[in-house]
Amino acid sequence: MMNLNFPFSFITVCLLACCSFTAVSQDLTQFSNKTSWITSDIAQDQSNSWIAFRKMVELDETPVKAILNISVDSKYWLYINEELVVFEGGLKRGPNSRDTYYDQVDLTKYLKKGTNTLAVLLWYFGKNGFSHNSSGRAGLLFQLDMDKQAKVCSDASWKCTVVPAYLKAYHGSQPNYRLSESNVIYDARLELGNWTAVSYDDKAWRKPLVIGQAGCLPWNKLVKRPIPQWKDYGIMNFNMNFPFYATGDTIKIKLPYNMQFTPCLKVEAVSGKTIEMFTDNYFGGSANNVRASYTTKAGVQVYESLGWMNGHILMFVIPKSVKVLSLGYRETGYNTTFAGSFNCNDPFYNRLWEKSSRTLYLNMRDSYMDCPDRERAQWWGDEVAELTQSFYALDPDANLLAKKGIDELMGWQRSDGTLFSPMPAGNFDLELPIQMLTSVGYYGFWTYCFYSGDLNTIKAVYPGVKAYLNVWKIGDNGLVISRKGGWNWGDWGSNIDIDLMSNAWYYLACKGYLEMSKTLNQPEEVKWAENQMTVIEKNFNAYFWTGEAYRSPGYTGKTDDRSNALVVLAALAAPAKYPLLKNVFLTQEHASPYMEKYVLEALFKMGYAETALARLKKRYTSMVNSRLTTLWEGWKIGANGFGGGSYNHAWSGGGLILMSQYVAGIAPASLAFDTIKIAPQMGGLTSCSATVSSVAGLISVKNTFISKKEFNQLIESPSPLKIYFPFEVNRIKKITVNNKRLPETLMLKFRKKGWLELNKGTYNLSAFIN
């Protein structure tokens, strides 16, 4: 077993050296001193530049192993012997405020004895954004390591050229300032031809400008890509009556669901006809987003616009008389599978779960995103919701994206201990204090650790978490002093009791730190966290409780449902107060979909499952009944919606977590699902089933009320179980396990503990009540 102890002096040193702290290992040792960053001497610093690189390589024999290490600013497409090997490689920069990611790609099966053509198409964003920290210079670093043969390194022997067909200028609106991507504008009349081919004549191409070895400015240290390359679903052509001649009208084609994709076309045309491509999300979230255009050459031609976009409807504006031979798209996305599931006897909740999982997946790529259109930004309040959804909806490969986000958040930590998101970002640096508490605490870092079992990541970021908690102060009244930070944002909407919310989130952050400290065997830090929590506990109710609800003395708005919910989740409210708090949640509806998850969870925690499901249905009816396949940022969309009214916001998917965790009842009872808790709260539903692809293995549960007096469960579990039945323990007169009555000795043990203990395996359970 790994030794997780480390001296407290180490923590102290890390806290003092916070400015240089990053949880991501940085490695330059695998790069040869012959490998250099190269670029075009013509377009090295021009935004929205596309540069082609080529090199011919003679191999004496077919490699047994060939591994490529490649880094770019900003994206690349790799071709080996004319075959597309990597579609949109590279990650948006950076793991911290200085450094750059690199990819490692196995090229063994693509290389051959004799002549090989290596070709790289580089797209240099050249703009900062809410998800990218531009280096200010286009660049390629390429090192191919092969057995028994010399390395192939990026150096002055390569050839490069600016791709003239990609135009930097574009008429009309540009993507809004949050996006680092530009519109992709291609003029086929200026294209290079088949430049990835062995036979291509590149004599007119220029030698690259050599900048320096790995580690040089402006890219600095390199961090290995921590997530897989994108899943490529292949090109799909629409089922239309091809061929046909365009009329000049907009052609609107419905996609199967909202997705990340690149548009494709095949046409026959004369030279100079311009085709526009965009989606119904082009103005999503009340801002200009990405679009594309293609200008034809003469004859039959095939084109794919390489900048991904998203939407439910793909639109082509094709000039009159152009012969359309096919139209289609290539879906790409984060490389994971929809391994989880949920189903119950009410179709409403099934549709909500499905829409939540679709929205979640749409908001995963270089990082978890708030939305895939307006900003593509890693807001950490959103990520807390998304990473927990992923544990229930996706396979464990999704955990790597959460780890990347944690590493980045702490990698960007400032020398004063403060944190901010979104990051990586080149044009945003405001701390949202409450979101940061949410991130480093119980629902953020600790949930990631508890579900994934990734102790190494938590150990790495642990000192930085303490540094951030130390930024917050407790006042003379024994309560947390609210911090303005850069933007003291608690939620969209009105009636936000920010002081109450700050205290609840800080308490939950300390609770998360307490759990981390226990897990990492840090007794002094356990005492520190317990002391912080105890001080707040002693003073909280006297200060905030009014006799009917919780509210700050100076707060004049309506009672804040979201902040009262956090009090319940922090266990700062005694069960005797639950009936009064239930009334708060029946009468107050101020939370946005982001914070609504916590309100609903509070109802489940208090034992009011039926009330929780009723409120869930009331609040989400418009979204579930919508023709859209994704969930909205606010309760309304467009101009009437919160924050711009995006209709692709994964923070709205809290219902997915609640239905899997509380309704179906699946949750880890110990770290990494080493033991599993099954505790369904069905709230009037008669049946529900769920699967979870955990790090321990696949978990499956089917809960059914056979009658009012008999409850049945079918369970498959890879770990030992703690079963809680949806009845008061003293009402259960008999339990059968795989059709055999539980012996009285075990029934006595069950009644004493309140749960049934079983080893891992497959079970058919029935509980009978009086």
LINFEN-V487058 format. One record per pair of residues at least 24 apart in sequence whose ideal C-beta (glycine too) atoms are under 6 Angstrom apart, sorted by the first residue. I is the first residue (numbers start at 1). J is the second residue. If there is no record, write none. Layout:
I_J, I_J
This chain:
4_520, 4_521, 5_521, 8_524, 11_463, 14_463, 15_463, 15_467, 18_413, 18_415, 18_417, 18_467, 19_415, 21_464, 22_96, 22_411, 23_407, 23_410, 23_460, 23_461, 24_95, 24_223, 24_407, 24_411, 26_221, 26_223, 28_214, 28_215, 31_143, 31_214, 32_151, 32_153, 33_213, 34_153, 35_143, 35_153, 35_154, 36_154, 36_155, 36_210, 36_213, 37_139, 37_141, 37_211, 37_212, 38_140, 38_154, 38_208, 38_210, 39_138, 39_139, 39_209, 40_160, 40_162, 41_209, 42_162, 43_162, 44_137, 44_138, 45_137, 47_126, 47_127, 48_168, 48_182, 49_124, 49_138, 50_123, 50_163, 50_166, 51_122, 51_160, 51_162, 52_121, 52_161, 52_163, 52_195, 53_120, 53_140, 53_158, 53_160, 54_119, 54_159, 54_202, 55_118, 55_158, 56_117, 57_116, 57_152, 58_115, 59_113, 61_113, 62_112, 62_113, 63_108, 63_111, 63_146, 63_147, 64_147, 65_108, 65_147, 66_107, 66_108, 66_111, 66_146, 67_145, 68_105, 68_107, 68_144, 69_102, 69_104, 69_143, 70_103, 70_142, 71_100, 71_102, 71_141, 71_222, 72_122, 72_140, 73_135, 73_139, 74_124, 74_125, 75_123, 76_120, 76_122, 77_121, 78_120, 79_119, 79_196, 80_110, 81_116, 81_117, 82_196, 82_197, 85_110, 87_232, 91_225, 91_366, 92_131, 92_132, 92_366, 93_132, 93_133, 94_133, 94_424, 95_223, 95_411, 96_411, 96_412, 97_412, 98_220, 99_220, 99_221, 99_223, 100_219, 100_222, 101_223, 101_225, 102_222, 103_225, 115_198, 117_198, 119_196, 125_180, 127_180, 128_426, 128_427, 129_178, 129_179, 129_180, 130_178, 130_375, 130_377, 130_422, 130_425, 130_428, 131_376, 131_377, 132_180, 133_424, 133_426, 134_426, 135_218, 135_219, 136_218, 137_218, 156_207, 156_210, 158_208, 159_202, 159_205, 160_208, 161_205, 164_190, 165_190, 165_191, 173_288, 175_288, 175_289, 175_290, 176_287, 176_288, 178_375, 181_290, 181_307, 183_290, 183_291, 184_292, 184_305, 184_307, 185_293, 186_294, 187_295, 188_296, 188_297, 188_301, 189_271, 189_297, 226_400, 226_404, 227_400, 227_401, 227_404, 228_335, 230_332, 231_333, 231_335, 232_332, 233_331, 235_264, 235_328, 235_330, 236_328, 237_326, 237_328, 238_327, 238_328, 242_325, 242_326, 243_323, 243_325, 244_324, 245_323, 246_318, 246_322, 246_324, 247_320, 248_319, 248_320, 250_315, 250_317, 251_316, 252_313, 252_315, 253_314, 254_313, 255_312, 255_314, 257_358, 257_629, 258_312, 258_362, 258_629, 258_630, 259_331, 260_308, 260_310, 260_332, 260_333, 261_329, 261_331, 262_304, 262_305, 262_306, 262_308, 262_330, 263_305, 263_314, 263_329, 264_304, 264_328, 264_329, 265_303, 265_327, 266_302, 266_325, 266_326, 267_322, 267_324, 267_325, 268_300, 268_323, 269_296, 269_322, 270_298, 271_297, 271_298, 273_319, 273_322, 275_318, 276_317, 277_305, 277_316, 278_315, 279_309, 279_311, 279_314, 280_311, 280_312, 280_313, 281_310, 281_311, 281_373, 284_373, 284_374, 284_646, 285_371, 285_373, 285_374, 285_644, 285_646, 286_644, 286_645, 287_374, 289_373, 310_372, 334_364, 334_365, 336_394, 336_395, 336_397, 336_398, 337_395, 339_394, 339_395, 339_693, 340_392, 340_393, 340_691, 340_692, 340_693, 341_691, 342_659, 342_660, 342_690, 343_689, 344_685, 344_688, 345_685, 345_686, 345_687, 348_617, 348_624, 349_659, 351_624, 352_620, 352_624, 352_655, 353_656, 353_659, 355_631, 356_653, 356_656, 357_393, 358_629, 358_630, 359_630, 359_631, 359_650, 359_653, 360_386, 360_389, 360_393, 360_650, 360_653, 362_648, 363_650, 364_401, 367_405, 368_405, 371_646, 371_648, 371_649, 372_648, 374_646, 377_422, 378_405, 378_422, 379_421, 379_422, 380_421, 380_435, 380_439, 381_435, 381_438, 382_651, 384_438, 384_443, 384_444, 385_651, 385_654, 386_650, 387_448, 388_447, 388_657, 389_653, 389_656, 389_657, 391_451, 392_660, 392_692, 395_693, 396_695, 399_452, 402_448, 403_457, 406_457, 406_461, 410_461, 410_464, 413_464, 417_467, 417_468, 417_471, 418_471, 419_468, 430_486, 430_487, 431_485, 431_486, 432_487, 432_489, 433_483, 433_485, 434_490, 434_505, 437_505, 437_506, 437_509, 438_505, 440_465, 440_468, 440_509, 441_508, 441_509, 441_512, 442_508, 442_511, 442_512, 446_512, 446_515, 450_668, 450_671, 451_668, 452_695, 453_671, 453_672, 453_695, 458_516, 459_520, 462_516, 465_513, 472_506, 474_535, 478_535, 478_539, 479_503, 479_539, 479_543, 480_506, 491_562, 491_592, 491_595, 492_592, 492_642, 492_643, 493_590, 493_592, 495_557, 495_558, 495_560, 495_590, 497_551, 497_552, 497_555, 497_560, 497_563, 499_552, 500_544, 500_550, 500_552, 500_563, 501_563, 504_566, 504_567, 504_570, 507_536, 507_570, 508_570, 540_572, 548_580, 549_584, 559_584, 559_588, 561_585, 561_588, 561_590, 561_591, 561_599, 562_591, 562_595, 562_599, 565_598, 565_599, 565_602, 566_598, 568_602, 568_605, 569_602, 578_606, 582_608, 592_634, 592_642, 593_652, 594_651, 597_654, 600_658, 604_662, 604_681, 609_681, 609_683, 610_683, 610_684, 613_683, 616_655, 660_690, 663_688, 664_688, 664_690, 664_701, 666_690, 666_692, 666_699, 666_701, 669_722, 673_719, 674_719, 675_719, 675_720, 676_717, 676_719, 676_721, 677_722, 678_723, 679_724, 680_726, 709_769, 710_768, 711_767, 712_766, 713_765, 714_764, 715_763, 716_762, 717_760, 718_760, 719_760, 720_759, 720_760, 721_758, 722_755, 723_755, 723_756, 724_755, 725_767, 727_769, 729_754, 731_769, 731_770, 732_767, 732_769, 733_768, 733_770, 734_768, 735_767, 736_766, 737_765, 738_764
